[in-house]
Amino acid sequence: MNTQNENRSSFSGKIGFVLAAAGASVGLGNIWRFPYLAAKYGGGIFLLVYIILALTFGYTMIVAETAIGRMTQKSPVGAFGSFGKSGWLSFGGWINAIIPILIVPYYSTIGGWVIKYLAEYLWGNGAKVASDGYFNEFISGGFSAEICFLVFAFVTLFIIFAGVRNGIERVSKIMMPILVVLSFIIAGYSITREGALEGVKYFLVPNPANFSWMTVVSAMGQMFYSLSIAMGILITFGSYMKKEVSIEGATQNVEIFDTAIAIMAGLMIIPAVFAFSGGDPETLQAGPALMFITIPKVFASMGYGTPAGILFFLLVLFAALTSSIALTESAVSTFEDELGWGRKKATIIVGIIMVVLGSLSSLGYGPLAFVKIIGMQFLDFFDFLTNSVMMPIAALTICLLVSRKIGVEGIAEEVEREGAPFRRKRIFTFMIRYICPIFVAIILISSVANVFGWISM
């Protein structure tokens, strides 16, 4: 089990893994989802809860998944199968493998929206995208949204086709530093607007009065989305990690990088919205529309709105692409490992799935708007199914795999290989055995109850 598979692709070293894994984590979950959840569920108190969860729950799951991948040298299905063929082990492997296959099509649809907005800003149409009704008109139009989705999907597939080092690692090494620089520029622009400091205070200073149970539940759900937990990605990337690289050191870097970008995203968006609206609660409650409807209005109201819009949506595009690449790679790796396909064939098959399912999501607000599943359009349904149902279940199977089959000592042996440290071993042991299973059960029950109207989130 611990023998290195000489034929398997690998990252060049620690920096390759860190940038690729950080690229997987830093995506629309950070730039699009984190700010609107932070704005909605208490600002600074949400941020504090999120950081605590990331340092405990998030850390535990990242280490577990990465260690399982490197230990087995396989993608999720094969990794679980390495420890037995019982029903729940087989199920655990496949649910971790299927999640990215279902996420990447609708994720690419949102990536297509980002391409459209970036193009409009490049053409000097900032006022147009800020006008009332523009976003709804665009996504309901059908053809334009579909073309943008296809462009985003094909860029992702082209990079995957190039392989681990030549594609994923090389692109991550270029995109991630640019993403960091852009985030600093935009955050600096945002917090210097008149009235923005109140937004900085709301986002960074915890106010217990803003705390609610849904602050915790939302922060837990965001952590899954943001850190790429229970998507099969970290198991796959772990299988590409060389034995001499420290798992704890590398995953700690990913953890810090991801959280830092999430904070920067909050500083980019929330202060700007405060400056625009004077902290109007309804504006802060805009939810998913914050990035595509509210932010263009913010840019339109400011000086240098067009350059700000170009930089912002370029940053979002880079973040979306790095995550899309990671999701697609996890799916391709599963086909390569389990069916013995070459990278070319696996990429083509995944591409076909992306186009078919992504087109349903892309057209779901337009020509296919009349089709709904439990009251949701395709994109919303796929998002609910993967993030609120499948990912908590997948995380639970990982906890069971570690606690019942591999054992904490087995994970520790892999983490401590080549004399590497495992400084937070006690936290890891307590979390994986007791707290993580309880947390994922809470996320699953709360999310399903919310969809069916039993509780309000």
Buried (B, 14 or more C-beta within 10 A) or exposed (E): EEEEEEEBBBBBBBBBBBBBBBBBBBBBBBBBBBBBBBBBBBBBBBBBBBBEBBBBBBBBBBBBBBBBBBBBBBBBBBBBBBBEEEEBBBBBBBBBBBBBBBBBBBBBBBBBBBBBBBBBBBEEBBBEBBEEEBBEEBBBBBEBBBBBBBBBBBBBBBBBBBBBBEBBBBBBBEBBEEBBEBBEBBBEBBBEBEBBBBBBBBBBEBEEEBBEEBBBBBBBBBBBBBBBBBBBBBBBBBBBBBBEBBBBBBBBBBBBBBBBBBBBBBBBBBBBBBBBBEBEEEBBEBEBEBBBBBBBBBBBBBEEBBBBBBBBBBBBBBBBBBBBBBBBBBBBBBBBBBEEBEBEBBBBBBBEBBBEBBBBBBBBBBBBBEEEEEEBBBBBBBBBBBBBBBBBBBBBBBBBBBBEBBEBEBBBBBBBBEEBEBEBBEBBBBBBBEBBBEBBBBBBBBBBEBBEEEBEB
